[in-house]
Every structure is written in structure tokens, then in C-alpha cells.
Amino acid sequence: MNEKYEAILETVVRTFLQTHEPIGSKTLKEKLPFEIAPATIRYYFNKMVERGELAQLHKSSGRIPTESTMKRFWRRQLKAFDAICDGLEELERISESEDLFLLVKPIRSNPLKGIERIGERYLILVFENDEYVIRYQSQMESFLNDLVGYQLEEIKQIARDVGMISLYSKMRSRNEEEIKAINAESIIRMAAQRSGWGKRYMRPFLEGDAIEEIDEGLHFDPLLPKGFMALKTEAVIEDRPMKMLCIGGIDHDFTKLFRNRL
């Protein structure tokens, strides 16, 4: 009974992701991989409604998954992320069709190799691929020497956390050049629906900082408004290792982003 119950619930979720419409017993019967009577489906539907897993918007309508069911589905389905291997054009097409907002950024090693002092005026932070110039301070020189070997992204976050705003701003400006935002209109529409959230939280997403600030994995509210989710993972896009952050409605099909469909 448990296996059949879970199969029915998962089929409802997957069908809803495809249609975005309430699922009736007739539609579900056609989707299930086993024979089952419509009366039995209705019995399971009633149980799922009682348990808060499905909702029935109107007495004569089909059922839709509740938010808690969608969260459970995504946690189970996306706990092991497959590498994304589609090209950027394909990601753009999917993001538009599923109304998803994406941030992608190349992953590259860029450690701090050393600190060079220019007289008593400037310090040059020499990374493997970049250099940054800041005003000389003896305490700053000592502090930065302790960070030799750290990656640029790590030092950027440290600079922000300890108030080295000038250095953080320089690194952030270079960082923005590498970040590609796809379908920004989607997150703008999301913020328009939840104006309070947009005023407080949307800037890091539009400016690209969120791709570094958010931990890998799945995220729901309160990071995002209720009914939305974010997926942060690593990907391989056009043969290049990337970080990717995807944001959209919890009832939108994130699985289309994956080469191996879930």
C-alpha cells in the first residue's frame, strides 16, 4: 500500500509540473504504470487531502500538490545533482519556457600568490590571474599576508565581512564581468508579486552576488517568498565548470535543466 500510495502521489506531482492544472482521477489513471480503479484513486486522493499532501480547490475539481508536498518532492529528487551539460542557448530556452531565473559563473582557481608593497603608498595583491591595488597600511599588509594561498572568492567575502569595502568593491566589479544572468524578467515578476520581499532581498540576485553568497543545495522561504525555491549547484556548461543558481516557482519543472532527466 505504501509503494502504491507514493507512486500515486509522485505521479500527481510530475503531472502537475507538466500541466499546472488540477489532476483528476481519469487523468491520473492514464499516467500510472499500473492498473487501478477510479474509485480507488479517489480513495487515495481523499487520504492525501486529509494528510495535507494534496489540495482540492473546488468540490468538483481535481487535486494539486500542496507546498509541503512539493518541497518534499524536490528534496528527494534533487538530493544528488547531476552535472548540467546543456549549452547556454538551451538553458536560455528552458529558463524562458519554465519561467526560471538563472545565474551562471565560471569556476576557476585564482589563489593569492603574494603581496607587493610600493613604497609607503600602495599594496598590490597578486593573484594567479588578477592584481588589485589598495592603499598601504601596515596592519592591512600583515593581515593580507596571512591570506596568501586563499582563493579570490574567499578573500572577497573576508573583505566584505571585515569592512575592507574598497577591496571588496574592486573584486566585486571584476566578479560581475564573469556572471551571466538569464531571464532576469522572471525574478522581477516574482518580486512584483511580493513587493516586500523584493525591496529587501532582490538586489543580490540581480547584481549577481547571490551566486557566491548562497550555499549549495535547495533553498525555500524565508530566503525566497513562499511558493518559490532556489537551487545552487555546480555544472558543466559548454565543457566549462560553472556555478549555477536557479530560482523559480516551486511548481515549475527544474528537472528540465538536467541532462539526465529525473
QUILINNOR-V499067 format. One record per residue. N is the residue number from 1. PSI is psi in radians with two decimals (999 if undefined). OMEGA is omega in whole degrees, -180 to 180 (* if undefined). NEAR is the number of other C-alpha atoms within 12 Angstrom. Layout:
# QUILINNOR-V499067
n;psi;omega;near
N;PSI;OMEGA;NEAR
N;PSI;OMEGA;NEAR
This chain:
# QUILINNOR-V499067
n;psi;omega;near
1;-0.71;-179;9
2;-0.73;179;9
3;-0.75;179;10
4;-0.71;179;18
5;-0.85;-178;23
6;-0.64;179;20
7;-0.70;179;24
8;-0.78;-178;39
9;-0.76;180;38
10;-0.64;178;31
11;-0.67;175;30
12;-0.81;-179;43
13;-0.86;-178;39
14;-0.67;178;33
15;-0.69;178;29
16;-0.65;177;30
17;-0.56;-179;27
18;-0.67;-170;21
19;-0.48;-174;17
20;0.55;179;21
21;2.68;176;21
22;2.48;-176;30
23;2.12;177;35
24;2.98;-177;31
25;-0.62;-180;29
26;-0.80;179;22
27;-0.77;-178;22
28;-0.71;-179;35
29;-0.65;-180;24
30;-0.43;-176;20
31;-0.42;-174;25
32;2.54;-179;25
33;0.15;179;13
34;2.79;180;15
35;2.41;179;15
36;2.47;-179;22
37;2.53;177;16
38;-0.64;179;18
39;-0.63;178;15
40;-0.66;177;20
41;-0.78;-180;33
42;-0.60;177;27
43;-0.82;178;17
44;-0.70;178;30
45;-0.83;-179;33
46;-0.72;178;23
47;-0.72;-178;20
48;-0.60;176;26
49;-0.76;179;22
50;-0.64;-177;14
51;0.01;179;16
52;0.31;-179;20
53;-0.51;175;30
54;2.76;176;32
55;2.57;176;30
56;1.91;-174;25
57;-0.64;178;16
58;2.72;-174;11
59;-0.62;-175;11
60;0.03;-175;11
61;2.99;175;17
62;-2.91;-177;27
63;2.69;174;38
64;2.67;178;37
65;2.52;174;38
66;2.94;180;29
67;-0.70;180;24
68;-0.64;177;24
69;-0.72;179;29
70;-0.72;178;36
71;-0.77;179;29
72;-0.73;180;22
73;-0.83;-177;31
74;-0.66;178;34
75;-0.66;-179;21
76;-0.75;-174;16
77;-0.57;-173;23
78;0.39;-179;29
79;-0.43;175;19
80;1.83;-174;19
81;2.27;172;28
82;2.62;178;21
83;2.47;177;26
84;2.21;-173;32
85;0.08;179;25
86;2.74;175;25
87;2.96;-178;21
88;-0.64;179;28
89;-0.69;179;16
90;-0.69;177;20
91;-0.68;178;36
92;-0.73;180;27
93;-0.80;-179;20
94;-0.73;-179;27
95;-0.62;178;33
96;-0.75;-177;25
97;-0.57;-179;20
98;0.06;180;29
99;0.96;179;31
100;2.54;175;39
101;2.27;-178;43
102;2.48;166;40
103;2.28;176;41
104;2.51;-178;42
105;2.32;178;33
106;2.53;173;26
107;2.16;177;25
108;2.54;177;18
109;2.26;-179;19
110;1.20;-177;25
111;2.72;174;24
112;2.09;-176;29
113;-0.50;-179;25
114;3.04;179;26
115;2.24;176;30
116;2.32;179;26
117;2.30;177;24
118;1.65;-178;16
119;-2.37;178;12
120;0.37;-174;14
121;-0.71;-171;15
122;2.71;169;19
123;2.39;176;28
124;2.09;175;28
125;2.00;-176;39
126;1.88;175;27
127;2.99;180;26
128;-0.62;-177;20
129;-0.07;-176;16
130;2.86;171;22
131;2.51;179;23
132;2.38;-179;31
133;2.27;176;24
134;2.88;179;28
135;2.54;-177;22
136;2.34;167;23
137;2.33;-175;19
138;-0.72;179;17
139;-0.64;178;12
140;-0.71;179;24
141;-0.79;180;26
142;-0.74;-179;17
143;-0.78;-176;20
144;-0.56;177;33
145;-0.52;177;23
146;-0.23;-178;16
147;0.06;178;26
148;2.30;-176;24
149;-0.33;177;22
150;2.65;176;24
151;2.68;-179;26
152;-0.75;-178;36
153;-0.63;178;29
154;-0.75;-179;23
155;-0.62;177;35
156;-0.77;180;35
157;-0.67;177;26
158;-0.75;179;22
159;-0.72;178;24
160;-0.76;-175;21
161;-0.59;-177;14
162;0.06;175;16
163;0.33;175;15
164;1.24;-168;22
165;-0.66;-179;19
166;-0.82;179;18
167;-0.75;179;31
168;-0.75;-178;27
169;-0.69;178;22
170;-0.79;180;24
171;-0.68;-180;32
172;-0.70;180;30
173;-0.76;177;19
174;-0.63;-179;21
175;-0.70;-177;29
176;-0.47;-179;25
177;-0.43;-176;17
178;-0.27;-174;22
179;2.33;176;28
180;2.19;175;28
181;2.33;-179;33
182;2.20;177;31
183;0.93;179;31
184;-0.41;179;28
185;-0.50;-178;21
186;-0.82;-178;29
187;-0.46;175;38
188;-0.71;176;25
189;-0.69;179;21
190;-0.78;-180;32
191;-0.58;179;29
192;-0.56;178;16
193;-0.46;-178;18
194;1.27;-171;20
195;-0.64;179;17
196;-0.72;178;14
197;-0.79;-177;23
198;-0.74;-178;22
199;-0.55;-175;16
200;-0.59;-166;16
201;-0.19;-167;24
202;-0.49;-174;28
203;-0.82;-180;17
204;-0.47;178;23
205;-0.81;-179;39
206;-0.59;-179;28
207;-0.16;174;23
208;-0.19;-178;33
209;-0.49;-175;34
210;-0.49;-177;35
211;-0.38;176;39
212;-0.56;-172;33
213;-0.47;-176;22
214;2.36;179;27
215;2.73;176;18
216;2.59;178;23
217;-2.86;-179;26
218;2.50;180;32
219;2.43;179;30
220;-2.65;174;28
221;2.59;10;20
222;-0.02;178;14
223;-0.68;178;25
224;2.86;175;32
225;2.70;176;28
226;2.43;-180;25
227;-0.02;180;27
228;2.83;177;37
229;2.78;177;34
230;2.47;175;40
231;2.05;176;41
232;2.21;-179;35
233;2.98;171;35
234;2.67;-175;30
235;2.85;170;33
236;1.95;-176;27
237;2.13;-177;26
238;0.77;176;18
239;0.31;178;15
240;2.33;175;21
241;2.33;-176;21
242;2.73;162;31
243;2.49;179;34
244;2.36;174;42
245;2.18;-179;42
246;2.32;-178;50
247;2.37;178;51
248;-3.14;177;38
249;2.52;-178;36
250;-0.33;179;40
251;0.30;176;35
252;2.67;-169;34
253;1.58;177;37
254;-0.41;-175;42
255;-0.34;180;30
256;-0.27;179;29
257;-0.22;-172;41
258;2.47;-180;29
259;-0.81;175;20
260;1.77;-176;15
261;2.40;-178;16
262;999;*;20
